[in-house]
Amino acid sequence: MTDSVQNLYAAVLSARSRDPALSRTAKLIREGTPKMAKKLGEEAVEVGIEAVQNNRPAVVRESADLIYNLVVLWSELGITPGEVWREMDRREALYGIAEKLPKSRHGGRHLAVPDCGASNEGARQDALQPLLLRGKRG
């Protein structure tokens, strides 16, 4: 899967220089970050709606649209797929799964958990203890 996203990312970067009249990707990029973010949100809502309706084929199609729009937004912000995969790896090392990070009770920001290194399991557990005592939220 990561190869598919990397290939899509490369194609999006290539499309940046195309004529917006001929390339939907170039047009979306020309419209700017607010439009990209709006499209991403719309696709996420569509995935949710189709999921609630238990329309599996539509969830697959809308998920592909969602991933496409996410990659377009990443390209605009200079975020590479590798950066996202590294963050997922970091979360997996901390929690055993690359899940959403717990949020603080103040301001909705993600809590920072020190990177204790993969070989220091005890230190990692010590760093996580305050988070685990609060209970998972989010």
N, C-alpha and C positions, 0 to 999 in steps of 0.2 A: 504494500500500500504506500509506503513512504516513497518508493520510486515513482508511483503514479502522481503523487502530489509534487514531487520534485520536477517531473516532466511538465506538469501543468504550470508550475511556477516559471520554468524556463520559457514556456510558450507565452505566458502572460508578459514576461519581460520583453520578449521578442515583439509582441503585439503593441507595445508602448509606442513604437516608432511608425506604426501603420496609419493609414488614412482613417480617421474616425467615421467617414462616410461609408467605408468598406469593412470596418472591423468593430464589432460590438464591444470588444475589450478595449480598444483604443478610445472609443466613444465614452465608455464608462470612466476610464482613467482621465480623460479630458474634463469630464464633469466634476471631478474632484472628490476629496475625501468624504464630505457630507453625503453625496449621492451614493458612494460606495458603501458607507455605513448604513444608509437607509436600505439599500438593496440587500445587504447582509441580514438586517433585521427582518425584512419582509420574507426572505427565504427561511429563516429560522421559525417564524410564525407559521409558514406554510407546512414545514415539516411537522410541527406540533399539531396542527389541524388535521393533517392526514393521519397522524399517529392515533389521535383520539377517535377518528373514524375507522380505525383499524384497516386502512388502505395501504397494505404493505408495498405494492408496486409504486404507488405514488410517493410513499416515504423514501423509497430508493431514489426515485427521480429527483425529488425535492432536496434530498441530502446531497446529491451530486451538484445541484445548483448552489446549495449552501457552501459547499467546499470550494467551488469555483469562486464565488463572491468573497469568501474569506481569503483565498490566495490573492485575488486582485487587491484587496485591502492591505494584506501583508506587503505586497510589492510596492504599493504607494508609500508605506511607512518604512520601507527598507528592512523589513523583517524577513528572514529566510526561514524556510521549513526546518533547517537544521537547528536554529535557535529554539523553535517550538519543541522539536523532538528532545533537545537537551533539557528543557524545562520539564517535560513529561518524564524523562529518565530520572531527574532530580527528585521529582515527587514520588516516583515509584521507589526510589532508594529510601526516602523518608517514611513513607506510609505503606509500602508494599503494593501500592496501586497508584496509577497516575490520575488520582481523582482531584476534584476541585478542592482548593485549599480552604481551610476554615477562615471565616471572617471575624474580625474583631467586633466587639459590641459597640464600638464608637467609630462612626464614620464609614463603616462597611468596607474598610480596606482589608486586604489579605494580610494575615499575620506573617511576619518574617520568622523563619526557622533557620537557625544557623546551619551552614553546611559543615557537618562534622567529619566528612570523609567516609567513604564506603567501608573502610576497614575498622571504624570505631563505632561499633553497634551500641555499646554502653553509653557513650557520649550522645549519640543520636537519640536514644531513648530518654536520657536525662533532659535533652532539649525539648523533646516532644511532651514530656510529662505535664507541664502546665496546660498545654493545649488539650490533652486527653482528659484531664480533670474537668475542664470546662464543658466537655461534651462536644460532639461534632455538630456544627451549625452550618447551614448553607447548602 
